[in-house]
Amino acid sequence: MLKRKKLVLASGSPRRKELLGHLNINFNVHPSDVVEETDFTAPTDVVIDLAKLKGDDIFSKEDSHSLIISSDTIVVIDDKILGKPNDREHAKEMLESLSGRTHEVYTAVYMKASGPDGEVKSKAFYVKTEVEFEMISDDIMKLYLDSNDPYDKAGAYGIQNQGLLFVKQIKGSYSNVVGFPLSDFIREFKGFIDDLGYGDIKLAELFE
């Protein structure tokens, strides 16, 4: 008899929850509170390591039939990684550094679970999107900083909300900039399910 898996999103991000929800598969949310520190410096290594850190944390806290999905997003300009701003002035500095220029957004996704034979496997991938900003005028800057939007997001902006005011164009995945590269995830997720040994089972039947 098939032991159904429990799908767990190791993130409290409402944006990731919404995007994963488009798959119409039941899942639980269990955010990680692990300290997000890494010894890596290259953006791709940093974002994968942080996603893995959070995923491994929740994997150790959930039961053995859970499949963990974790993610991390960073914004990079001039090889400098921009995290979440500390305050209004910090957010303004970040946005000014992005104004009128092109930057990169990296999101990594990490998956970890045990297969039907009990063997634990994991998989990680990342997606890069280029985002070009218009010059941000003083009035638009003030409007945006007066909102709550900049302060819980890498690079101090969210493309899905008022951040669209100054996004000129993007090259690559839109959902990646939001924080979860959905189409890439679907492909990688199906491959991971196959690797685990559940490839002949429909996703809707695999998860409780």
C-alpha positions in Angstrom: 0.0 0.0 0.0 1.3 3.5 -0.9 2.5 5.5 2.0 1.4 9.0 0.9 3.9 11.9 1.3 3.3 15.1 3.1 4.4 18.1 1.0 6.0 20.9 3.2 6.9 24.4 2.1 9.7 25.6 4.3 8.9 29.3 3.8 6.5 31.8 5.4 6.5 33.9 2.2 2.9 34.5 1.1 4.2 34.9 -2.5 5.8 31.4 -2.5 2.7 29.9 -0.9 0.5 31.5 -3.6 2.7 30.3 -6.5 3.1 26.7 -5.2 -0.7 26.7 -4.6 -1.2 27.0 -8.4 -0.3 23.3 -8.6 -3.4 22.4 -6.7 -1.6 19.9 -4.5 -2.2 19.9 -0.8 0.8 21.2 1.2 1.7 22.4 4.7 3.7 25.5 5.5 6.5 25.2 8.1 8.9 28.2 7.9 12.4 27.8 9.0 13.9 30.2 11.6 17.5 29.0 11.1 20.1 31.7 11.0 20.7 32.4 7.3 24.5 32.5 7.2 26.8 31.2 4.5 30.5 31.1 3.8 30.0 31.3 0.1 30.4 34.5 -1.9 29.4 33.7 -5.5 25.6 34.5 -5.9 24.7 31.0 -7.2 26.5 29.3 -4.4 25.0 31.7 -1.8 21.4 31.3 -2.9 21.6 27.5 -3.2 23.4 27.2 0.2 20.7 29.3 2.0 17.9 27.4 0.4 19.6 24.1 1.5 20.1 25.5 5.0 16.4 26.2 5.4 15.4 22.9 3.8 17.7 20.8 5.9 16.5 22.5 9.0 12.8 21.7 8.4 13.6 18.2 7.1 15.1 17.5 10.6 11.9 18.6 12.3 9.3 16.9 10.1 8.4 13.2 10.0 10.0 10.7 7.7 7.3 10.8 5.0 7.6 14.6 4.4 8.9 16.1 1.2 10.5 19.4 1.9 10.6 22.4 -0.5 12.7 25.4 0.5 13.7 28.5 -1.4 15.8 31.6 -1.3 16.0 34.7 -3.4 18.7 37.3 -3.8 19.2 40.5 -5.8 22.6 41.2 -7.3 24.0 44.4 -8.7 27.7 45.0 -9.5 28.5 41.6 -7.9 27.0 42.8 -4.7 24.2 40.8 -3.0 21.3 42.9 -1.8 19.3 41.3 1.0 16.3 42.7 2.8 16.6 46.4 3.9 17.1 47.2 7.6 15.1 50.4 7.4 13.7 53.1 5.1 17.1 54.7 4.4 18.7 51.4 3.7 15.8 50.6 1.3 16.3 53.9 -0.4 20.0 53.3 -0.9 19.2 49.9 -2.5 16.6 51.3 -4.9 18.9 54.2 -5.9 21.7 51.6 -6.7 19.2 49.8 -9.0 17.6 52.9 -10.5 18.0 53.1 -14.3 20.1 49.9 -14.4 19.9 46.2 -15.0 20.4 43.8 -12.1 20.0 40.0 -11.6 17.6 38.1 -9.4 18.5 34.6 -8.4 16.1 32.2 -6.8 17.2 28.7 -5.6 14.8 25.8 -4.8 15.9 22.8 -2.7 13.9 19.6 -2.3 14.6 16.8 0.1 12.7 13.6 0.9 13.0 9.8 1.3 12.0 7.4 -1.4 9.8 4.2 -0.9 13.0 2.4 0.0 13.8 4.9 2.8 16.8 6.4 1.0 17.0 10.2 1.5 17.7 12.2 -1.6 17.9 15.9 -2.3 18.0 18.2 -5.3 18.7 21.9 -5.8 18.6 24.3 -8.8 18.6 28.0 -9.3 17.1 30.4 -11.9 18.5 33.8 -12.9 16.3 36.7 -14.3 17.6 40.0 -15.5 15.5 43.0 -14.4 15.9 46.5 -15.9 14.6 49.5 -13.9 13.5 52.9 -15.1 15.1 55.9 -13.4 13.2 56.2 -10.2 11.9 59.7 -9.8 11.8 61.4 -6.3 8.0 61.3 -6.2 7.8 57.6 -7.1 10.6 56.8 -4.7 8.7 58.5 -1.8 5.4 56.8 -2.8 7.1 53.4 -2.7 9.0 53.9 0.5 5.8 55.1 2.2 4.2 51.7 1.4 5.0 48.5 3.3 6.2 46.8 0.2 10.0 47.3 0.2 10.8 46.1 3.7 10.5 42.3 3.6 12.0 41.8 0.1 15.5 41.2 -1.2 16.6 44.4 -3.0 13.8 46.4 -1.4 11.2 45.8 -4.0 8.5 43.4 -5.1 7.7 43.1 -8.8 4.2 41.8 -8.1 3.1 45.0 -6.3 4.1 48.7 -6.6 7.6 47.7 -7.7 6.1 47.5 -11.1 6.1 51.3 -11.1 9.7 51.3 -12.1 10.3 47.9 -13.7 11.1 48.7 -17.4 11.6 45.1 -18.6 12.6 41.6 -17.5 14.6 38.9 -19.3 13.6 35.5 -18.0 11.1 34.1 -15.5 8.7 36.6 -13.9 7.7 34.2 -11.1 11.4 33.8 -10.3 11.5 37.5 -9.5 8.4 37.1 -7.3 10.4 34.5 -5.4 9.6 31.0 -6.8 10.4 30.0 -10.5 7.2 28.0 -11.0 7.6 26.6 -14.5 11.2 25.6 -13.8 10.1 24.1 -10.4 7.4 21.9 -12.1 10.0 20.4 -14.4 12.6 19.9 -11.7 10.0 18.6 -9.2 8.7 15.9 -11.6 12.3 14.8 -12.1 12.9 14.6 -8.4 9.7 12.5 -7.9 11.1 10.2 -10.6 14.5 10.0 -8.8 12.8 9.1 -5.6 11.0 6.2 -7.2 7.5 7.6 -7.4 7.5 8.4 -11.1 4.6 6.1 -11.9 2.2 7.7 -9.4 0.2 10.8 -10.1 1.1 13.8 -8.0 -2.4 14.3 -6.7 -2.4 10.7 -5.4 1.1 10.9 -3.9 0.5 13.7 -1.5 -2.0 13.6 1.4 
